[in-house]
Amino acid sequence: QQGRAERVAVIAAPWATTAEQLATNTMQTEIVKLDPDFRDGFYRRFGTRPRAGLALARQVGMLQYRARDEINERFGRSRQDVDGGPYAIESYFRANGAKFADSFDANSFITLGGAKSSHDIGRGRGSPECALRSSTAPLLVFGIESDRLFPLDHQRFIAAHSPGNVRGDEPVVLGSGHGHAAVLIAQAWMGRT
C-alpha cells in the first residue's frame, strides 16, 4: 500500500520464487514430514521432535545458501581425519543440520517454506513490473554476485523496474564468494552502503 514505508531495502531477494526454489521448498517440507517423529505435525503432543528430518532439510537448503566455489575451496575432498573418516563437508553439513534441528521448530520451518514458495510481487497487481512501478519510495536494492538461492538477475529486474531505486537501473552488488550467506557475513558492508 502506498505510503506505508519511507524507505525500502531489498536485500538479496527475488521478485518471485522460481520453479527450482519451489521444488527445493517442497523437497525440504517432505523430508521433515517423512520423519516418523513429525507425527502429522503433532509432535509436541507426543513429546517428540523431528530432528532427523529438520537436519536433513537444512542440509538440502545449505546447498543453495552457500556458493559452489566456496564449498569446493573450503572443503574440497578432504577427509575429517587421516584414517579415511568422513569427508570434511559431510561433518560440516551434519553438524550444521543437527544444530539447526535442535534450535528450530518443524511446523515453523514448514510455514516459512510455504511463505517463501508463495512469494510473487506481481500476484494480484497485474504483473511484477506494475507492482514495482507502483512504489515510489526510495529503494536500495542489494544483490550478491555468487548467490544461488536468489540469483542476481532477480535484483537486477527489481532495480530496473523500480522508479524509486536510488542507484538508477542497477542494484548494489556485493562481490562476495559466500553465496546467500553473505547477507549475514557482510552486514557491516551493507550498513555502510
N, C-alpha and C positions, 0 to 999 in steps of 0.2 A: 504494500500500500504506500502511496506517495507520501512523503514527509515523515516517515517513521524513523529514518536514520539520517543523521547529519553527514556522516562519512561511512564508507564501506571498504573493507579489505577482503579480497578474495584470495585465500592462501592455499595454493596447490589444490584447487577444487575444480570439478568438471561442470559443464553446463547440464549434462545428463549422464546417467550411469550407462556405460556401454554394455553390449551383449557379453563380452568377456567378463566384465565385473559382475553382471547378473549371474553368470554361470558359476563364478567363484563364490559369490554370496550363497547361492543355492547349495553348492557342494559343502561349504562350511556349516550351514544350517543342518544339512542332512547328517553330517558327521556327528554333530552334537546330539541330534535326535536318535541316532543309532546306538549311542552309548546306553547300555542296559540301566545305568543309574539315572538316566534322564527321566524315566517313568512318566512319559507323556507330559512332561513339564511340571509334574507334581513332586519332584524330588525332595523338596523341603519337608513335605508331609511325611515322607518315609525316612527322613534323616540322612539322605544321600546327596551327592553332588556328582554330576557327570564330568569328572576331572579329565579322564582319558579323552573324551570327545572334545572338550574345550581345548585341551593341549594340542591335539592334532589339528583342529580347526585353526588355531593360532599359527601353527607351523605352516599351513597352507597359505594363510594371509601374509606371513613373513616373506614369502617368495615374491609378492608384489610390493611390499613396503621397502625392501632393500634392493639396491641396484645390482644387476647381474655382475658387473665388473667388480663391485665392492666385495661380493661374496667370494668370487673366484680369487681375487687378490689377497683377501684376508685369510681364507681357509685353504684354497686350492684342494689338493687331495691328501693333505697331511693327516696323519693319524694322531689320536689323542695321546698315545704312548708308543714307545719303540717296539713293543711286543705284538704289534698288529691289532691293537684295540680298535674301538670305533673311530671313524673319521671325525676330525675336529668339528666339522659342520654338523654332523649328527648330534654330537654332545651339546653344541651351542643351541640347536633347534630344540632338542629335548628339554634342556634347562629352561629356555625361554618359554616354551609351551607349558611346562609344569608350573613355573612362576605365575604365568597368566591364569592358569586354571585354578590356582589357589586364591587368586585375588579378584576374579571376575564372575559375575552371576550368569548362568547359562541362558535364562529367559531374557535377560537384558541384552546379551550378545545377539540372540535371535531377533529381538525387536530392533536393535540398531542396524543389523544386517538388512532387515526389511525396509527400514527407513532409507538406507543407502541405496537399495535396489530401486525404490520408487522415485528417487530424485530425478526431476526433469523440470527445469525452469520454464520451458515452453508450454507445459501442460496447462490447458485452460486459458492460455494467454495468446493464442494464435500461432506462435512459433517462438523458438528461443530468441531469434533476432528481435521480435516485437517486445518480448519480455525485457530484454536488455536495453532496448531503446527507450522504454518507458521510465527508466530510472535515471534521474539527472543528478543524484547525489554524487559528490566527489568520490571516486573509486580508485583504489590502488590494487592492481592485480599482480600477484606473485606466482611464478611458476618455477619448477625445479627441473633443470636440464636432464637429469637421469631418472626422473620419476616414472616408474612403470605402472603404479596404481592409477594415477591421474595424469596422463601424459601432457606435456607442454602444449600440444595443439589445442587442448581444451581451454587453457588460459589465453592462448592467442585468439581464439574465437571470442571469448568473453571480452577481452580488451578491444578487439576490432569493432565490436557491435555496441559498445557502451559509450554514450556521449560524455559521461562524466569521468572517464578514465583520465587520471592526471598525467599519464605518460603517453598520451596520444593513442595510437592504434596498437601499441605493443605492451606486453606485461613486463614487469621487472623479473629478470631471470637470474636465479641462483645457480652458479656453475658448480654444484656440489656433486660428488660421486656417491652420495649416501642414499639416493633414491628418495622416496616419500618420507623416509625417516629424517631427512634434513629439516623438515618442519620443526622437529623437536631439537635437533642439533644446532641449527642456525638461528635461534630466536634472537640473539643479540644482533646479528646482521640485519634481520628483518626490522627490528626496532629502530635501527639507525637509518633505514632507507626512507 
